Amino acid sequence: MVDDLLELAMDDPSAATAAARRVIAARGDAAGVALAHRTLGVVLRDGHQVGLALRHLRRAVAVATATGDAALAADVRATLGMTLCVAGRERAGLAELDAAAAVAGDHRAMTLMRRAAALGLLGRHDDAGHDYGAAVDLFAAAGDRVWEARARHNLGWNALEAGRTDVARAETERARALFASAGLELDEAWARQNLGEVAEAEGDLPRALAIYDAVHERYDQLGHERTHLAIARAQALIRAGLHDDAVAVASSALGRPAFPQNVAWLHLVVAEAASAASDDDRAREHAREARRLFARLGNRQLELRARRALRRGAPWRAGALRVAAELHGSRSDLSPPALLLAASLAPHHRATLLADAATYRRSSRDLVRASGWLATALLHDEDGAPGRVLRACGRGLDALDEHRETLGSTELRALATTHGRDLATLALRHAVHHPRTLLRWSERWRATALAQPSVTPGDEPVLASLAALRDNGRRLAEARADGAPTDQLEGERARLERAVRAEHHRQSGTGPAGERFDVARLVAEVGDGCLVELVDVDDVLHVLVVHDGRVRRHVAGTTTAALALTRSAAFVLRRAARGRPFAPGDLGRLLQAELLGDAAGRLPDGPVTVVPTGRLHGVPWALLPALAGRPFAVVPSAAQWLRAHTVRAPTGAPLVLLAGPGLGTGGAEVPVLAGRRPGAVLLDGDRATVGAAMAALDGAALAHVAAHGRFRADSPLFSALELADGPLTVYDLERLDRAPHRVVLSACESGVLAPVGADELLGLASALFALGTAGLVCSVAEVNDDATAALMVDLHAHLDAGLEPAAALCRLRSGAGGVAAATAASFVAMGA
């Protein structure tokens, strides 16, 4: 039993403590007492009661030495040495470890393992690797496959800490295989978890997330809680931009027993994720607790990192400088953001801190490299060298492109642009006085998630989850209509949505999205037409007008004022949709002044394509006097307009008419349109299912969808159209093989998109554009059902006569009054 105490200390510290105390109280043989004291020392050390641990370990050494068993004394002395290193007494600890390693015997491999762990703790990874390798050889020679696996596992982790991911992957995989062959399921799962950290270190975030999810499921099957997995998963989710998910994972783990060090880490991760999600109250609460715990544990570096998350007062500024210095001293991947933050707080040290951060621009990690280039750009900014600033910003965004291209999920690609916001903002400031340069930089980091379709998982579980989610949506709608309880159904929906999102997050990217945006090509394609792109530079709106071979710049109002007026306009349109008089008053003129400024009076005659910023996509553009009497279309980016402009309509493809349930008018326009176009594919009533709709939409020339739309600002890819058997979500649309060429969405707010990341948009419309749809007609506000049905019938009459959607909507707006005018103003043509 005594021989098993150390193993028990790893698995069940409380049971090991009780057993060790019984051995000591029994005053049995000296060797057993020595090992019992050693067990108490290990448990106390791992519980961060290092002073008490050292007391027991010194007693263990004394008792073991008195037995005259040199091997036993050396084995116990090695544990004392490791603990001294943990306590910060490196010289004394290494002296004990060296003395123990000098004694020959069966214990020597374990002694080398402990010395290697101590050396790794001190950052001496090469020396640690040498000891781990020697331990591997000794265990292998003795035929001890279990401890060989453990030594390889540690060797792999040491290589990962040293940045040698190839060695880390190879050794950890060999350890995993040995654990599997020995039937050690928990150890095998732990090794797989470390392979997830290797994948993350190699920049393969989708693979890391997939491994973490699989290991989490395996731990559940084994009935095991491993707090470190929650920490690793949460940090990966933060890296992916999924801050709310990270908070949920770490907060859930906080409710379970864990070592104090891990509890402190969980609080720190919650604080950092909440801070990134702008949940300042939660961030302060958990940062305060993390700081308290790390201070008690004597971990100065992490205490300072927790203090940084508090972000207040002069002590925090001093703490930020210390954190940055300590992280930089260890060449941690966390160094660049810490150095950049410290530089923003300490102007007297700014140049030195930025220069230190700039050294990371050669890192092998994409996100780290991007931060290094941001620091380089800021240094050139200090020197007044705009050309070098722009070149450095370009290199930083190139690094982030490489990161984005590893991601298959549209959501993750959009969120990843957040990492480039500071680079893009700095570049725009330096490009602002040069119209073509400003246009190029505006497009450099705009709507990049739409440049290629999502990579969708094709396995059966995902299809089953989507089907179950549709059924859940149908049952939820029925329960709400009947006034029945919905708590259980809503819990089921949340679980299914988590499963679908997680599976998409695990998909790897397919490589580069395609050619870079070319201003000259855009100017040539626009020709004597007109494209107007809005660029936000420090809240000021700059209006770039592309026409007749030139790009001209005008300065308008502010994004803040334009958003306030947009909210007012949405309120006026909503009142009109509900039967109140449509009285926009001066709203259109005021909106125009903020959005277009004097550019409004200098637009050439004819159609206009408007490219707003992501935050301004929901503007009811038809209210602007300069646009009210002309055809206009709205696109997320000029690059997307170029792509849509080159898409040709399919020949011989059918018109699809789709009517969902529960519409106030019953989709009154659909039977009228079906009567006019007898060859159309008609799906209504029970036939309007998700499966039938997907089959019909695939490659359609024109699809008219009359169905309730449900926009999900909290999770835009679950925005949906309600069909007979449940919701058709963005995740469903992403599974289409071929996009419908043009789509008319007659539902309320069907064109609403959620701004995500730096300047990305997610929702129904963005999914169709990513697939290759050339144009949409959709609403950006609440609309009146009856007026919409009439508007749609007239819209199709103009489309059948050969008008483009923008021109057809322009015809419908002219002369309309009252609720009809409000309805026409709520619809917009998007794309080409």
N, C-alpha and C positions, 0 to 999 in steps of 0.2 A: 504493500500500500504506500509506503514511504517513497518508493521509487516513482510512483505515479503522481506524487503531489504537484510537481512542476507542471505536468501536463494538465492536471485538474485546475491549476491556477489560470491557465490560458482559457479553459472552457467555462469554469464556474468559480469565480474568485471567492464568493461567499462560502461555498462548500470547502474549498481549499483552505481557507482561513480557519474554519472550524476544525478541520482534520489536523492541520498543523499544530494548532493550540492543544489538541488532545495528545499529540505525540510529545510535545514539550512538557505538558503536565505529567505525563506518565513517566518521565525521566528514564526512558529506555536506553537503547544503545546509543553511543555518542554520534555515530554516523547518521542515524535517523534524526536525532535532535538537530544536528547541523543542517540537514536537508530541510527540516521543518522551518528553522529560522530563515533559511534561504527562500523558501516558499513565501513566508510572510513578507520578506523584503521585496520580492517581485510583485506581490499583490499591492503592497503599499506604494511601491514606486509607480506602478501603472495607474494607481489611484491618485498620484501626484502628492503623496505624503512622503516626500523624499527624506526628510530628516529622520522620521521613524524607520523608514526602509533601511537607511544606512546603519542605524543602531542594530537592527536585527542581522544585517549582513555581516557586520564586523563580529558579532557574536558567533555567527555561522562559521566564519573563517577561523576564529579562535578555537571553537570546538573541533572543527575538522582537522586543524593542525595538530591538536593534542592527540588525535587518534593515530598519528604517524602515517596516515594514508596520504601520500604526496599527491596522487591523482585526485582524490576527493577534495583536498585543500585547494588544488589548482582550479578545479571545476567551480568551487564556491567563490574563490578569489576572482574568477572571471566575471561572475555576476556582480560582485562588489565593484569591480572596475567599470563595468558598463553603467552602473547606477551613479557612480561618481561623475562620469561624463555627462549623464542626464542632468545632474545637479550643477553643472557648469564648472566642475573641478577637473578639467580635461587632463592636466599633467599627471595628477595623482591617479586618475582613472586609467590612463594609458600605461602607467607604470605597473599597476596591478595586472592589467591585461597582458602586458609583455612578459611579466613574471610567470603568469599562468600558462601562456603559450610556450614557454621554454621547457615546460615539464612534458616529457613524452608520456604517451598512454592513450587509451581509448577516448578519453575526454577531449583530446586535442582538437578534433574537428569542431566540437561544440564551442570550445574556447575561441577558435578562429572565427566562428559565426558571430560570437558576441563582440570580439574586437572589430570585426568588419562593420557591425551595426554601429558601434561607437565612432569609428572613423567616418562612416557615412553621415552620422549626426553632425560631425565637425566639418563636413564638406570635403573630406579627403576621399573622393570617390574612386580614384585610381588605386589607392592603397586598400580601400575597402573591397574593391573588385578582386584584387590579388588574393586577399584572405578568403573571400567567398569562393573563388575558384579552387583554392587549395582545399577548402572544406568539402566542396563537391567531389574532388578526386578521392579524398579520404573516405567519405561515405560510400562512394561508388566501389572502391576497392574492398570495403568491408561488406558489400552486398546489401547495405541499408538503403533500399529504394525510397522509403518514406522520407528519411532525412536528406537524402540526395535531392529529392523533389523540393523540400523546404529550402535547402541551400540554393538551388537554382532559382526558386521563386524570389528569394532575397537578392540574388545576383541580378536578376532581371529588373527588380525595382531599383537597385543601385544604379544600373545602367540608364534607366529612365531618368532618374534624378540628375545624372551626368549629361543627359541629352543624347545618349547613344540609343536611339529608338530601335535600330536594327538588332542590336544585341539584346535589348530589353524584350523585343517581340520573340526572338528565337529562344531565349532562356525561359521565358514565362510559358511559352507554348510547350516546351519540353517538360517543364514542371507540371503543367496541366495534364499532359498525357500520363506522367508517372503517378499523379494523384488518382487519375481515373483508373489506371490499371490496379492500383492498391485498394480501390473501392472507397476512397476518401472523398465523398461527394461534396462536403462543405469546403474542403481545401481546394477541390477542383473549381468550385464556383468562385472562390476567392481569386484563384489564378485567372479565371475568365474576366473577373472584374478588373484586374490589373491590365489585361489585354485591352479593355475599354479605355483605360487611361493612356495606354500606348497609342491606340488609334487616335485619341484626341490630341496627343502630343504631335502626331504625324499630320494633323490638320484634317483628319477624316471625321468630322463631327457627326454625320449621319451614322457611320459605323459605330462610333462611341455610344451614341444614344441607343442604338439597337442592342449593343452588348449590355449596357446598363439595365435596359428594360428586361432582357432575358435573364440576367442574373438576379434582378429583383424578384422575378417570378419564381426562379429556382430557390432563392432563400425562403420565400413564402411556402413552397412545397416542403422544404426541409424544416420548417418551423423555426427559422433562425432570423434574428434581427442583427443587421450589421450597419451601424450608424455611419461608418465611413462611406458606404455605398450611397447613402442619402446625400452626404456632403459632395461626393464626386458627381452624382447626377445633377444636383442643384447647381454646381459650378458650371457644368456643361450646358445646362439650360440657360444660365445667365449669358454664357458665351454665344448661345444661339439667339439671344434676344427675347427668350420666353421667360420674362421676369416673374410674372404671376405664377407660372408653373413651378419655377424655382422656389418661390415663397411657399407654395403648397407642399412640395416635397420635403423641404427642410422643416417646416412647421409641424408636419405630421410626425417626423422623426423626433422632434423635441418632446413629444408626449410619451416617449418610451425610455426605459433606463439606458444610461450610457456613461462611459467614463467622462470625468469633468472636462478633459481636453476636447473631446468630441462634442460635448454640450456647448462649450464655448464656440467651437467652430460652427456649429449649426446656427447659433445666434448671430455670428458674424455673417454667414451666408445669407440669412434672412435679411439682415440689415442692408447688405450690399445690393441684394435683389430689389428690396423695397425702395431703396434710394434711386436705383435705376428706373423703377416704375413710378417715381415721383410720389411715393407714399411716405412722406417725410415723418409723420408721427410714428408709424411702425418702424421705420428705419432708426429713428432716435431711440425708441424703446429697446430694440434688440442690440443696437450698437452699445448702449449703456451697459446692458447685461454682459455682452461679450467682453467689453473692456474690464469689467469687474472680475470676471472669471479668469481672464488671461493674466490680470495683475496678481490674483491669488496664486496662480500656477507658476508665476515668475517668468512668463513668456513675454518679454519686453517688446519684441518685434510685432507680435500679433496684438498685443495691447495697444500699441501705437496705431496699427492698422484699424482696429476697432474705434479708436479715438478719431481717426480720420473720417470715419463714417458719421460721426456726430456733427462734424462741420460747423463748429462755432468757436469764436473767441480766439485770442492770441495763443492760448495753450494748444489749441487744435492746429494752428499754423505751425507752431514749433514742432508739434507731433508729426505733422505732414512732412516736414523737412527730415526728421529723424527716420521716419518710415522709408522715405525715398532713398536716403543714404544707405540704410541697412539692406533694402531690397537690391539696390544697385551693386552693393558690395558682394552680394551672392549671385549677381547676374540673373536674377529671377525674371520670368516672363511678365511679372506684375510691375517691373521697374518702370517702363516707359510711361504708363498712365500716372503712376505715383510721382515721377519726376516732373511730368507736365503739370500736375496739380500743384506741386510745391512751387514750380516756377511762376504759376499764376498768383501765388500768395506772397511770394518773397521777391520783390523787384530787385533788391540788391544782389541776389544770388541767381537772378533769372538766366543770365547768359551761361553760367556754368552748368546749371541744371538742364537747360535745353541742350547744351553740348553733350552732356552725359546721356540724355535720352536719345539724341541723334545717333549715338553709336549702335543702337539696336536696329538701324535701317538695313543691316545685312543679315538679320536673323532669318532662320529657316522657317519660322512660324509667320504665317501671313498677317495675322492681326498685330503681332508684335512689330513686324516690319513696317506696317502702316503707321503705327504710333511713332516709330523712329523717323519716318519721313515727315510726319506732321511736325515733330520737333525741329527737323532740318528746315522745313518751310518757315517756321516761326523765327528761326535764327536769321534766315535771309530777309524776313520781314523786318527784323530789328535793324538789319544793315541797309534797308531801303533798296533791295534788289528784286523788283517785281518779276523779272524773267526767271530768276532762279526760284522764286517762290512758286511760280506756276509749274516749273519742271518738277520740283519736289512734291507738290500736291499731286501731279500726274503719276509720279512713281508710287506714291502712297495709295492712290485709288487703283492703280494696276495691281498692287498687292491684295487689295480688298476684292478686286475682280477674281483673282485666283481663289480666294476663300469662297466667294459666292458660287463660283462654278463647281465647287465640290458638293453643293446642296441641290437636291432634287425638288424639295418642297418649295412651292411658290411663297408660302408664308415665311419660311426661314430666309429665302432670298430677299424678300422685302424687308424683313427685320434686320438683316445683315447690313443694309445700307446705313443704319444708324451709326455704325462704326466710322463711316466716311463723312458724317455731317460736318465736322470741324474742318476737314480738308476741303470739302466743297465750298463751305462758307468763306474760308480764307481765300480760295481761288477766285470766287465771285467778287470779293472786295477789290482784288487787284485787276480784274478784267472789266470792271464796271464801266470804264470810260471808252471802251473799244467794242463797238456793237457786235462784230463778228466773233471776236474772242469771247465776249460775254455769252453769246448764243451757244458757242461750242461748249463752254463750261457749264452753262445751264443744263444742257442735254447730257453732259458727262455722267451725272449721277441722278438722273430723273427717269422714273418709270422703267428702271432696268429689269424689274421682276417680270415685265410684260414682254421682254425681248425673246423669251423662249417658253414653251409650254412646260407645265409641271411634269415631273417624272412620277407617274402614278403606280402604286403597288398593284400587282395583278393577281395576288394570291387569294385563295378562297376566304380566309378569315376577314379580309377587308371588305370583300363583296358582301359577305354575310353581315358584317357590322353595318354597312350602309343600308342593306335591306331591313335589318332590325331597327335602324334609326328611322326609316320611313314608316314602318309599322308603328313605332312608338309615337311619331308625329301625328299619325292618323288617330291613334287612341287618345292622345293628349287633347286634340281638337274636339273629339267626341265628349271627353270627360268635362272639358271646360264648357261646352255647349249645354251639357246636362246638369252643370253645377255640381259634379261629383268631385271627390278629393283627387288631387293630382300630385301629391308629394312623392309617392312611390314612382310614378311615371316620370317625373322630372329628375329624380335621382337616377333612374335607368337611362334617361337621355344623356345626362352628364357623363355617365360611365361609358356609354357608347361613343359619345363625341371624343372623349379622351383617347379611346382606342383608335378611332379613325385618324385623329391628328397625329398621335404617336407613330402610327405606321407610315404616314406620309413623311414625317420628320426623319425617318430612317432611310429614306431613299437618297442615293448618291446622285450627284449631278452628271450631266452628259458632256461637260467640257464647255469651251467658249461658245457664247451666244451668237457670234457672227461678227460682221465687220463693224468698225467704229463709225460713229456719226460723222458725216461729212457735210460741213456747212455749204461748200460750193455746190454739192449735189442738191441739197435742199433748195438753195436759191434758184438753181436751174429748173428744178421740178415745179416750184411755185410759179415761176415765169411772170406773166402779167396778172396773176391772181394775187391773193393777199393772205399771208399768215401772220398772226399776231401772237407773240409769246410773252407771257408775264414772268418776270424774274424777281424774286424777293431777295433783296440784299439788306440785311439788318432791319427788316420790317418795312423798308421802302420798296415800292413796286416800280420796277423799270419795265417799260413796254418796248419790245423789239418788233418792229414792223418790217416784214420781208415782202418786197414787191419790186418787180421790174429790175431784177438784178442787183438790188441794194438791200442793206440791212440798216435801218435807222432806229435810234434809241430815243425814247421820251421818258420823262420821270412823271409818275402819277402820284397816288396817295400812299396809304399804308395798308398793310395786310390786316392789322388790328381793326381799323375803321371799316374796311371792306367786309370783314367777317361780321361785324356788328350790324351793318346794313343788310347783309345777306340773311341774318336771322330775322330781322324785321320783315324782309320781303317774304320769307317762308311763312311767317305768321299771317301776313295779308293773304297769301295764296291759300293757306289752310282755311281761313275764315270763308273765303269765296267758295272753296270746295264744299263747305258745309252750309251753303245757302245764303251767306251774308253778302252784301254788296261788294263788288270788286273796286276798291278805291286805293290804288297804289300811290296817288299823289305825286310827290317829288322823289319818291324812292329811286326810280329809274335814273333820273338825272344825277342824284347824289351818288348812286352806285357807279355810274359812268365816270364821274369826276375822280373817284378813288381808284377805280380799276384801270381806266385808260388815260385820264388826264387830257392834255391837249392832243394826244394821238387820235382821239375820237374824231376830231374835225379834220384830220389829215389822211383818213383812210380813203383809198381809191374807190371808185364805184365798183359794184359787183360783189360776188360772194366773198366771205371771209372765213378763215379757219382760225379758231381761238385755242391757244394752248395755255390754260391757266396753271397755277401751281397746284400741288396736291391738296392743300388746305382750301383752295377756292374752287374746287371742282363742282360744288353744289350751287353756285350762283345761278339764279334764273336770268340768263343772258338776254332773253327776249325783252326784258323790261328796259334794257339800255336803249335810249333813243337812236344811237348810231347804228344799232343792229336790228332794230325793230322792223325796218322796211326792207331788209335785204336777207338773202339766204346766208346762213352761217352754220358751221359745225364746230363741235368741241372735241378736242383730242387730248389724251394724257400727256403726250410728248410729240415733238416734231418728228422724232425717229419713228414713232408709231404711225404717224400720218404717212411718212414715206413708205413704210411697209404696207399699210392699207391701200395706198394710192396705186401700188403695183399689182394688187390682187385682182384677178379677173373673175367675173361671175361665171359659174359653171353653166354649161349649156345642157338643156334638157332636164335639169333638176326641178323637182316639183315645188309648188308653194305649199307650206305646211300651216294649217290652222289648228290651234290648240286652245281649248277652253277648259279651265280648271273649275273646281266646285266653289260654291259659296259667294260668288260675285253678286253684287247688288242688282246688276242687270242680267245676271245669268250669262254674261259674255255675249250681249245682244248683237254686237257687230259680227260675230263669227258666222251665224247662219246667213246673214246678208252677204258676207264675203264669199261664203261657200256657194251661194246661189249664183254669184257672178262668175266664179271660177270652178266649174264642175269638175275639173281635173285635179283640184287640190286634194291633199291628204288631210282629212278631217278627223280630229280626235277630240271628242267631247263626252260628257257624261262618264260612264264607267270605263270608256275606252281611253280616257285621258290619263293613262298610267305613266309612271316614270319610265318603265321599260319601253313602252310604245313611243313615248316622246323622244327618248334617246335615239331609237332607231330611225325615227322620222327626221330629227334635227340633223343627223349625220350627213353632211354634204348638201343640205338643202340650199336652194337659191335664195329663198326668202321664207322666213318663219314668223308668223304672227302668233304671239302668246298672250292670251287673255287669262291671267291667273293672278290670284293674290300674291304679292311679293312680301317677303319678310326679311328685312335687312337686320343683320346682327352686328352691331358696332363692337360688341365684346369679342366676337369671333367671326370676322367677315366671310370666311370661306364656308361657314354654315348658313350664310344668307341663302334664301331658297324661294322657289315658286311652288305654291301649294297645288298639287295634282290629286287625282282621285284616290290614289293609294298612299299618299303622303308627300313629303317635301322633295323636290328636285333641287339638290344643293349645288354649290360651286364644285364640291368634290366630285359630284356626278358629272357635271359638265366637262371637267378636266379629263374625263375618260373617253370623250368623243374621239373618233379617229380623224374625222374631218369637220372643220367648223362650218356652220351655216354661213353663207356669204353675207346675208343681211338679216337682221332680227328686229322685229318691232315688239317691244314689251309694253303693254298697255296698263300694267299695274301701277299703283301708287308707289312712288319713290323707288322704282325699279332701276333707276340710274344712279342711285346714291352709292357712293364708294367710301371706304374708310381710309383716311390717310394713315399710313404705316411707315415706320422707318424714317428715312430722311425726306423723301418726296415720292413715295410709292402710293399706289391705290389698290385696294383689294375689294372685291365684290363680284356680283354677277357679270357686270359689264367688262371688268378687267379680265375675268376668266375667258370670256369670248374673244376679246382682243388677243390674248396670249395664244389662243388656239388658231387664230388667223381670220376671224370675222372682220370684214372690211368696214361695216357700218351698223350702227344701232339707232333706233328711235326709242327713247325711254324718258321717264319723268324724273325730275329732281325734287319734286314736292308732292304733297298730298293733292289728289285730283278727285273731281266729282264723277261718279260712275256713269250717270246718264250722259253728261256732256262728253265724257271720254269715248263712249260707244259711238256717238255721232261723229266726233272728231276722227276716230279711226276709220269709219266708213269713207269719209271724205278724203282722208290721207291716202287710202289705197286707190281711190279713183284717180288721184293725181299721180301716184306711182305707176298705175296701169297706163296712164297717158304718156309716160316716159320721163317724168320729172325725177330728179334726184331727191332723196329725203329732205335735205336742207331746204331746197326750193319748194317742195310740197308743204312743209311746215310754214314757210314764209307766206305762201298763198293763204293758208288757213288762218294765220294771225291777222292778216289784213282785213279790216272791216268787222272783226269779231268784237262782241261787247259782252259785258257782264260775266257770268260764270263761264261762258264759252271762251272769252278772252283770257280769263285766269287759267283755264285748262290748257289752252294753246300755249300760254307763256310757261307752263310747267313742263312742257315736253321739249326735248332738245335732240338734235341729230348729233350723234357722236361718231367719230371716225371719218371715213371718206365716203 
